[in-house]
Amino acid sequence: MARTDAPPAEPPAQITDEAERLAKAVSDLRRITRRTIRSDWPYAPLSPSQVELLRTVVDNPGIGVREAADHLRLAPNTVSTLVGTLTDAGLVTRTRDERDGRAARLEATPAASRRRAAWRDRRAHLIGTALNNLEPVDREAIDRAIPALERLTWLLGHEE
């Protein structure tokens, strides 16, 4: 009988190289996109953790701090600190939970929604323009890869 506490087998070198190339490409794409958009962004920049929390709150109106922490895989006190900075910036409101007065419910403000939409539109324009400058075969390859990348992302987010 195989040991269940044994470390997983190392992937073949080819898969390790592929994984590294993919991680680097995604990281570079995010970094270049973020820096280009921020070059004339009229708002104070948010940290990646603040952006992730804000996205979580927008996508889950009324989420609690503990639920947000679980979703983001962060400590509740870290999320509580992030909520404080986003509240101070006018991007999130915190209200008492009607069922549990000790808990808070989080909502994105209209300013957060406008800011998120502006970022999304700038990102779509930037990446869309670059995609338009690629050869059709490259655009088609990227289009075909998106569902697989979405499945990979889901798998990574649901590993225990």
PyMOL commands that set and color helices and strands:
alter all, ss='L'
color gray80, all
select helices_A, chain A and resi 13-38+48-59+65-72+76-88+110-132+136-157
alter helices_A, ss='H'
color red, helices_A
select strands_A, chain A and resi 63-64+92-96+104-108
alter strands_A, ss='S'
color yellow, strands_A
deselect
rebuild
show_as cartoon
